[in-house]
Amino acid sequence: MIHIDSSKTYQTMAGFGVTVPGHTQALSPIYGRPLYEQLIGDLGCSVMRTLLPTQDGKTPDGGLLEIQARDLADMASIKPGLKVIASIGAPPGVMRDESGSLKQGCEAEFAEYLLGLCGFFAQQGCPIDALGLQDGPTTAGSCRYDAESYYRMFKALYNSKLRRGDKVMLLAPEDECFIPSKVKNIVSRINADKEACLFLDILAVRGNVDTSWHSLMWARRENPAAKLRDLYRYVYRSLFDLVQPETQDVWVVHACGETPEWKHEVDYSKTVNVRDSAYMIRLPTGAMDLALKVSAAVNSGFSAYVYGLASTVPPVDEAVTTDFTDPTKALCDKGIKTKKYHAARHFFKYVAPGMVRIGASSDDAVVSAFKSDRIVVVAINDGNSILDTTVEIAGADVARYTSYTSVGNDFHAEESGVVTGNKIPVTMLPNSIVTFVAD
């Protein structure tokens, strides 16, 4: 039985989306309006994350900015109200020391640089809704911060924002969820300042999960039979509980790592110890894992999920692999939809911003549910057997439903029916994702 209780309400959803690289036409013609129409119109993205340009000098390349502004304007014209969030990989070269980190004393100058870019995009009719000061400040970025230096920069950013009268929201810290202590240290330092914490509008984390046997042992401390889906729940829940704020939204702003395959089988009965070479190596994951991660994140309290990269591009050199050419980083491969794309679509397409997560439980399936003027249920059967079950909806009257099923293929099989007694009988195929839209 899949039980839905619409009287139990949790967070309001902010949206789902992907990252598009900055100065995109300089990378590949794949990034252009046709791809944006696919991502926004078909996939259903309501959030787009863009990466701001990092230059050697103090002034960014105007030509590249114009290309980026044109892309953002294209996106906004496809979907009015689309949220755009922005981050940067590093400050301009002249503001960094020999290690690549921001020079102490350059905080105000860098803040003006970031907000100046936001001002430029606003003048072009494609404003940035939320701004982060560093992508991966302690782990992933080429510019590294500790909690204190990040706090100084965050303070400079909101002081500059106040002087300029800029309305852009601020998000932080954009660091890895599998190192929760570093996220907690930055958030705690900001929240220790009674003024600074007022400007932390979105608490954002990078949502990559280490899927090694080593990490799985964490979840197995609570559940000796834990699988990867339990690890996802453990990591996202632990992080949310660690940083849970009273007022800010908590978002996943960057997550990736799955192959374009539908599912990888893992032998969980296999005995692996610290001396095995596989102990620290990530287990392969696929599209089903992406759906399980999104479900784990929203069920833990996160209100937005933004994937790492929209699409790969052809390599300039066949021997060189970068994030832009790595299919584990993107939902599309050279603009073509992957199985990950179709798995993500169950959430991205049907769970709209403003919907409220509601109570959902099942002994067999992994399930998430949401409501507005309709009920949306996303159920995942990650087992290898058919699951005959019933979706029972309490606390709401629904008359009809439409279901969409994906089973390792490139389409959603659609079915409609009448709801009798607020119950929907369903046969879930092995390794399938089914979304129910009831009204």
N, C-alpha and C positions, 0 to 999 in steps of 0.2 A: 504493500500500500504506500502510495505517495500522498502524504497529508499536507494540505495547505491551509494555514490559518491566517486569514486576512486581518484579523483583529490584533495580531501581534505585529507591530511595526518597528522598523529599525532606521537605518540611514536613508537619506534621500540621494538618489544617484545623480552624479554630475555628468557622467558620460563615458564613452569609450573611444579610443582613437589610435593613431599611429604617429611615428616620427617621420618627418620629411627633412632631408638635409638642406642646409642653406645653399645659396647660389647654385640651384639645382641644374640649370641648363649647362653650367660649366662641367657638371659631372656626366650627364647623359640626357639625350632627348626623351628617354623613358619618363622622366619626371616632367609632366606637362598636364594640360587640361584633361586629356582622355583618362590618364591615371587618376587624377583627382575626382573626376566624375564617377569612376568606378569605386574609389575608396569611400566617397561621401554618399553617392546615390545608391550603390549596390551593397557595399559592405555595411554602410550605415554609420560611419564615423561622425561623432558629434564633437570630438576634440582633435585638433591637429597640433602636434608639437614640432616646432622649427628650431634649428640650431643657428645661432647668430654667428656672423663671421668673425674670425680671429685674424688680425692683421699684425704685421711687424711694427708699423707706425701707429700714430695716434688717431689717424683718420681712416675709416674703412673704405674699400674700393666702391666708389659710387655706382659703377656699372653693375657689379655683382649685387649691390643692394637693390637696384632697380629691377633686376631679374627676380630676386626674392620677393619684392613687393608685388610684382606682377603675378607671381605664383599664389601669394596669399590673397590677393584680390580675386583671382580666379576661384579659389576655394570659397571665399565669402559669398561670391555671386551664386555659387551652386547651392549653398545652404545658408541663408541669412540666420544669424544667431550662432553660427559655428564658433566654438571657443578656440582661441589660439594661445598656446603657451610657448614660451621661448626659454632657451638656456644657451650657455656658451661653453666651449671646451677649455678656454684659457683666456686671460687678459691679453691685450696687445703686447707684442714683444718688448716694447720700450718700457713697459710697466713691470716686467718680470726680472728676477735676479738670475744668477747663473744656474740655479737649480730648477728654474722654470716657475717658481712660485711668485706670487704677487709681492713686490717690494713694499716693505713697511713704509707707510706714509703716502702710498699711492691709492689708498682706499677711496678717497673722495673723487679723485680723477677717474678711477675705473667706474665708479657709480655714475658719474656724468656720461661716460662713454656708453654704458648699458642703457641708461634712460634716454640718451640722445638717439640711439638706434630705435627705441620704442617710439620716440617722438617722430622720427622719420616715417615709420610705417603708419602711424596715426595720420600724418599729413597725406599719405598716399591712399587713405581710405580703407586701410586694413590694419586696425589697431591690434596690439598685443594685449590679451586679457590678463595674463599672469606671467611673471618673470622670475627666473631663477638665476643666481649669480655664478653657479658652477655645476657642470654635469659631472657627478662623481667626485666630490671634493677631497675625499680621503683615500679613494681606491681607484677610480677609473680615469679621472681627469689628468691632463698633462700639467696642470697647476694644482698643487696639493695644499690643503688647509688642515690645521688642527681646530679643535673646538673654539679656542680663543681667537685665532686669526679669522676664522669664519664669522664669529660674532662681530668682530670689528668691521668686517666688510659688510655684513648684513646691516649693521647700525648706520654705516655710511650710506648705504643704499636707501634706507627709508628716510634718512635726513635729507638726502638729495631729492627724494620723491616729494617730501613736504615742501621744500623750497620751490620746486618746479610746479607744484600743484598737480602732479601727475596722478592719474587715477588707476594706473596699472596695479594689480594685486601682486603680492610677493609670495613665492613658494620656496620651501627649503626642507631638508638639506640635499635631496637628490642623491643619497648615498645608498650602498648596497644593503638589502634587507638581511642577507646572510651574515652580516657583521653588525648585529643590532646594537652593540655597545657604542660603536662610533656614531650611529644615528642618534642614539639616546644622548650621548655627550653633547652633540651640537644642539639638539632640541632643548636639552636642559639648560645649556648656557644662554640660549636666547630667552627661554621662559623665565630665567632668574632675573632678567631685567624687566620690570613691570611695564616699561614703555615699549621695549623691543618686541615683547610677545604680542602686543596689540597689532603688529604689522605682519605677523606670520599668518597669512590668510589661508594657505594650503600647506599642509604637512605632507611632503612628497618624498617617496623612496623609490629607488631602483629595485624592481621586483624579481631579479634573477634568483633562482634557487639552486644551490649546489646539490646535485642528485647523486653524489657518490655514496658508496656503502658506508663510508665514514659518517656522512651527514644523516643517513637513514638511521643510524644508531641513536641519534638524538630522539627521534620520534619513537623508537623502540624502547626507550626508557619508560614511556607511558603505555605503549602498546607493543608487546613483544612480536606481534605478527604484522606490524605496520608495513604498508606498501608505500610507493611513491606518492599516491594520492593522499595518504595520511601525513607524509612529510610536508606536502604543500600546505595542508591545513595547519600543521604544527608551526611552520615557519611564519606564515602570514598572521596566524592568531597570536603567536608569541610577540611578534613585532608590534602589532596593533595594541596589544595589552601594555607593552613597554612604553609606547609613546602616546597613548590615547589622550588626546586633548579634550578640553571642555567645549571649545568653540570651533576649531579649525576642521575643515574637511581633511581626510587622509587619502592620498592618491598613490597609486602605482604609476610612475611616469616613464618607466623604461623597463621592459621585460623581454627576454628572448632566450634562445638556446635550443629550441626544438628543431628536429629535422623536418623536411616536408612530407615525411611518411605519415600514414594515418596512426599507426600504433606500433610500438616495439614491445615484444614479449620479454619479461624479466623473470628469471627463476628466483623467487624470493626465499625458497628453501635452501638455496646454495649457501654454504658456509664460507664466509670470507673473513680473514683476520688481518691485522695490521701488517703482517709480513707479505701479504699478497700484493702484487703490483696493481691489481684492480681496485684495491681498497680506497685509494684517493682519486681514482678516475671516474668521471661522471658517467652514469648509466645513460644510454641513448634514450631520448624521449621524442615524441611526435605530436601530431595534431590533437589526439585525445588528451595528451598531457596538458596542452595549452588550455583546452576547455576546463580540465580539472583545476588548473592553476587559477583561472579567472573565477571559477566558482568558489574556490577556497578563499580568494581575496575578498570577494564581495560578501561572502558569508561570514568573514572575520570582521567586517565593518568598513572596508575600503569603499569609497564612493566613486572612484574612476580607475580605469585601467587603460594605459597607453602603451602600445607595443613598441618594440625597439626600432624597427625600420619598416617603411612602407614596401619598398621593393629593392631587390638587388639590381645592379647594372652590369653590363658586360665588362670583363676585366680589360684594362689597357694592355696588360702583359699577362699572358696565360699562366706564367709561373708565379705571379704575385697575387695573393689573396688578401683582401682587406675586408673591413666590416661591410663595405658597400657591395662586395661580390660574394659574401658568405650567405648561403641560403638559410642557415640556422638563425640569422639575425632578422629576417624579413618575412612578411606575410605573402608577398608576391615575389616571383623569380623572373627578373627582366620584364616586369609588367604583367606576367601571367599569374592567374590565381593558383595558389597551392592548396593542399588539403588543410594546412593551418588556417588559411584564409576562410575556408568554409566552416571550420570549427569555431573560429572567432565570431563569425557572422551570427551565430545563434544568440550571442549576447549583444554584439554591436548593433545589429539590425533591429532587434525587437525590444530591447530595454532602453527606453528613451530617457533623456535627462528629465529630472523632476519626478520620475517614478520612485516609489518608496519600497524598499525591500520588506518583505513580510515573512511570517513564519513558514518554514518548509522542513519536512523531515521524511525519511524513508529508511527502511532497513536494508534495502537492496541497491537503490540507485543513489547517485550523488545529485542533489537537487537544490536549485535556487529559485526564488519566486519574488515577483514584484507586482505592484498595483498602481494604477492611476484611474482612468475611466474603464480600464480593462485589467485582466489578470494575465501575467506572463509567467510561465513556468518553464525553466530549462532543466531537463533531466538527462543524466548521463549514465548509460549502462556500459561500464568499462570491463565487464566480464565476458567470457567466451560462450555464454549460454543465453538463450532467449529468456526474456523476463516478461511474464504475463502479470500485469498489475493494474491498479486503478488509481487515477488522480482524483482525490476527494478534496473539494474546496469548501471550507467552512467560513462563515462570516460574510459571504457575498453571494448574490444571486446572479448566476450566469446562465445564458440560454443556448449559446452556440460556441463552438470552438473551431479553430484551424490549427493543425499540427504540421510541423516541418521536421523531416528526418534526414540526417546525414549518416551514412554508413561507409566510410572510407572511399567516398566517390566525390565527384565534382558537381553535385547538385543537391538540392533539398527536395525530397519527395513530399508533396503537399496533400493533406487530407482534411476534409471538413465534416462536421457532424453536429448533432443536437446533444446538449447536455441534459441528462435525466437525473434528477435528484442531486444536482451539484456533483455528479460523479462522471468521470470520463474513463471508460475501459481502454487499455492500451497494451499492445504487444511490442515490447522494445527488442529490437534485434541485437545480437551480440555486437559489442564495440560500437554502439550507436549513440548519437546525441539527438534528442527530440525536444523541440520547443512547442509549447501549447500556448495559443493566444485565445483567451476566452472573454466574452462580453455578453 
